[in-house]
Amino acid sequence: MATGTEGAIAPVMAFALVGALGVGSQWLAWRLRLPAIVLMLLAGIIIGPVAGVFDPARDVGPLMQPMIAIAVAIILFEGGLTLNRDSLRDAAVGVRRLVFVGAPLGWLMSTLALHYVAGLDWGSASVFGGIMIVTGPTVIAPLLRQARLKRRPAQLLQWEAIVNDPVGALAAVLAFEVVTVLHSTTSAGEAVQELILGLVVATVLGLLAGWGVAKAFREAAVPEYMKVPVLFTVLLGVFALADGVLHESGLLTVTIMGVYIANADLPSYAEMRRFKEHATILLVSGVFILLSAGLDFDRLALLDWRAAALVAVVIFVARPLTVLTALAFSGVPMAERVLVAFTGPRGVVLVAVAGLFGERLVDLGLEQAQLIGPLAFVLVAATVVLHGFSLTPFARALGLAGGETPGVLIVGGSRWAAAFGEALQKAEVPVLITDANRSRLRTARELGLPTYFGDVLSEAAEHNVEAMNFGKLIAATDNDAYNTLVATDLAPEYGREHVYQLRPAKQESARHALPATLGGREIAKGASYLELASLMTKGWTFRVTRLSEEFTLEHWADKNPEGVIVATLGPNGTLRLHGDREGVRDVPGTRVIAMVPPEPEAPAAQNG
């Protein structure tokens, strides 16, 4: 790779390249159904140490480490925003065990593995072992999005990753302080005093910042358009203050601040969280590209077979033993324990913090600490690739993931919804019909369809409806305004292209027409609730027909001139909902799910 300024690219071009590769990798992973983290890792390595096009140390310079530190702080804060106490309802015991039992035990197991397997001295092993507690929210979030796990194992992995991230960093700080006392003139009293002061300051700052932001937002002391900028400013401020007192304690501060705000019941919480999620996707992409592009092959050359042995021991011995011991007798089902035990991807925090402490330990005279950075990168790369490809099939094998075909959530228990749900179920597509009126679910229950009694927008539904099983939503109640509310509110979660609603009765009038930002897409030829109810009264039914080379879509249309195609299920299991026939693909093996009129009765035979 080029050194100095030879071959350097302008910083603006460097930032543009990082953004394009990061977001482009995520988009390509979505299209190809591959782990996004793996593609980002490959993209960074190709443009960095392989091609030499981009060298973060050369092209970004001294700004790289502060940028990564701030990015990690924002990622952890966004993770804290997801840790609402209500979401912990089913996984509270497991999470407590993973934090209070799993973290210390993981520290011990990692330290032993680093010393006896990787050959590090006890000082380097204890510091790096503390950092290895973290399982990386930067990696867990994309993996959970891809694998679509059931709620409780997903919560266990998410809470463990976010809570243990600052815990791991602080464990490394504690071990480093001890090593510093043993290898310098710093007294034990001074080290303990510095550590306690840093923890107290970090905790108090996090609580005060969370309380202050929540109070200001609740009392309208900050206008709506300034809430996100104010949030960012406070976040960066408290992170810098805490980090100034004790290095890496800023991670604890921002996590506490995020958790406090998540549990403050703020009206604008959802909007803030969605914006932070978008920012986090950009930051995760950028940080992974920066770290992988800055990889130094010369430092990796310092590693030998012990590195591979360490990775194997961490993944298949230390992690499973830690988790299974922590969750023993906890009431967590064995399948979930096994999934969590063999899912421990490491991410950005591990690499960033390990590199920092590795350099500091070398300065103290611990030569073997120079292996910490390369070992951290190898561990991250191995776990990212392994879990990126194995988590989904492993979760499916344990019965803890959604099916191959994402299902349909139908809001509204009408006769049309029940008939459509029955057709979907016959096509082996998961379906759930919800309604706030129990009596309207009677038909669906009689047909043996899964139902949920309650408001789909309520907190109870958020915690009781397995949303990961459903990739599409149809708002089909008799209340047009409620349909629009449901479609608009849940569109960010399902994706606007996957949210549908029945056409409002007065949509044709310009006075009642809604902007494109509200509501969902039309379905069933743009029919309204009353129109569909009328067709059901007249005897229309749903029919599932499989297309073939002999029986094409054109043949189907000739046989069913009045038929209304509502959905199609492709040969590969891809489900599509339709507003008209134009988007229907004529592919052999496709199943057409359509409404068809009753067949005309045969004329009665005349006597004589």
Residue, then its C-alpha position, 0 to 999 in steps of 0.5 A: m500500500a502507498t505510503g505518505t501522500e503517494g497515491a493519496i485521494a482527496p478526503v472528500m473523495a475518500f468519504a464518498l467512496v466509503g459511503a458508496l461502498g458501504v451502502g452499496s454493499q448493503w443494497l447488494a446484500w439485500r438483492l442477493r440475500l447475502p450477509a451485508i457484513v460479509l460484503m462490507l468486509l470484502a469491499g473494504i479489504i479489496i479497495g484497501p490492502v488488496a488494490g491500495v486505492f484507499d488507505p484510511a491512515r493516509d487519506v483520512g489521517p488523524l481524523m479516523q480514530p475520532m470518527i470511529a469513536i463517535a460512530v461507535a458512540i452513536i451506534l451504542f446510543e441507538g442501541g440503547l434507544t431500542l432497550n425499552r423495559d416492555s420489550l424485555r418482558d419475555a427475556a428479562v431473566g435471560v438478559r440478567r443472567l447473560v450480563f451479570v453471570g455471562a460477562p464475568l464468566g466470558w471474561l475469565m474464559s476469554t482470558l484463559a483462551l488467550h493465555y493458553v491457546a494464543g500464548l499471550d502474557w497474562g496482562s495482555a490476555s486479561v485486557f483483551g479478554g475483557i474486550m472480548i465480552v462484547t458481541g457487537p451491536t454493529v453486527i447483531a442488528p444486520l444479522l437479526r434483520q436478515a435472519r428474522l428470529k423469533r422475539r425472545p432469542a432476538q431480544l436476548l442477542q440484542w440486549e446482550a450485545i448492547v449492554n455488554d458492549p460498554v461492560g466489555a470496554l469497562a472490563a478492559v479499562l479495569a484490567f488495564e488499570v491493574v496492568t498499569v499499576l504492575h508495570s509503572t509507578t502508578s499506585a493502586g490507590e490512584a488507579v482505583q480512584e480514577l476508575i471509580l471516578g470515571l464510572v460515577v461520572a459516566t453513570v451520572l452524566g448518562l442519567l442527567a442527559g437522558w432526564g434533561v432531554a426527556k424533560a425538554f422534549r416533553e415540555a416542548a422546550v425544543p421545537e420538533y424540527m430541532k429535536v434530532p439535532v439537539l439529541f445529537t449535540v447532547l450525545l456528543g457532549v456527554f460522550a466527550l465529557a465522560d471519555g475525558v474523565l476515563h477513556e472508554s467510559g463514554l460508551l457507558t454514558v451514551t448507552i445509559m442515556g439511550v436506555y433512559i430516553a427509550n423508557a421515558d414514553l416520549p411522543s416523538y420517540a418513534e420518529m427519533r428512533r427511526f432517524k437514528e436507525h437510518a444514521t446507524i446503517l450509514l455509520v455501520s457501513g462506514v466504520f466497517i469499510l474504514l476498518s477493513a480498508g485499514l487492515d495491515f497484512d504485515r501485522l497479520a503475518l505476525l500470527d500463526w496457527r495459534a490464531a486459528a486455534l483461538v478462534a475455534v476455541v472462542i466460537f465452539v468452547a468459550r462462548p457456548l460454555t459461558v452462555l449455557t452456564a449463565l442460562a442454566f436453570s433460567g427457564v429459557p428453552m434449550a433451543e434458545r440457549v443453544l442458538v444464543a450459545f453458538t451466536g457470538p459475532r464480534g464487531v466494530v467496538l472490539v476492533a477499535v478498542a482492542g487496537l487502542f489498548g494494544e498500543r498502550l500495552v506495548d508502550l508499557g513494555l508488553e511486547q505480545a500486546q502487538l498481537i491484540g489488534p491482528l487477533a481482534f480483526v481475525l476474530v471479527a472476520a471469522t465470526v462475521v462470516l460464520h454467523g452471517f451464513s449460518l445464523t438463518p439456517f441454524a435458527r430454522a433448524l431449531g425452529l426459531a426463525g420465520g418460514e421461507t415465505p414471509g406471511v401476510l398480516i391482515v388487519g380487519g376480520s371481514r368475510w373477505a379477509a377470512a376468505f383471502g386468509e384461507a386461500l393463503q393458508k392453502a398456498e402454505v403462506p403464513v397469515l394472521i388476521t387481527d381485529a379489535n372486535r372479537s365477534r368479527l374474528r368468528t369466521a376466521r376462527e371457524l376456518g382454523l386461521p390464526t387470529y389476534f384479538g386487539d388493536v394492531l397498533s397497541e403495545a400489547a400487539e407489539h409484544n404478542v404478534e410475531a412480526m418477523n413472520f410477516g413481510k406484508l400487511i393489508a389494512a382491510t377494516d371498514n374504517d378508511a381512516y383507521n386503515t390509513l393510520v395503520a398503513t402509515d404507522l407500520a410502513p417504516e417497519y414493513g417497508r412502504e412497498h409491502v403495505y397495502q390498504l383497501r381503497p377509501a370510499k371517497q378517494e375519487s374526490a379531490r377534497h378527500a384524496l390523501p397525499a402519497t406519503l399517507g396510507g398504503r398501496e391499493i390491492a384487489k383492483g383498487a376495490s373498497y371495503l363495501e365493494l369487496a363485501s358486496l362481491m362476497t355477498k354475491g357468492w364470489t370466492f377465492r381460488v388458487t390456480r397453478l400456472s404451467e407451460e400448458f396453462t398460462l396466464e393468458h389461459w387463466a384470463d380467458k377462463n376467468p374474464e371477471g377474476v380479480i388477481v389479489a396475489t401470486l406465489g412464485p415458484n421460488g416462494t416469493l409472494r406478491l400482492h397485486g392491485d391489477r394484472e399488469g404486475v403479474r408474471d407469467v412463469p410456470g409454477t406460479r400460483v395465482i390467488a384470485m377472486v372469482p365469481p360464482e359459476p352460473e347454474a346449469p339451466a334446468a332440463q325441460n320435460g316434454 
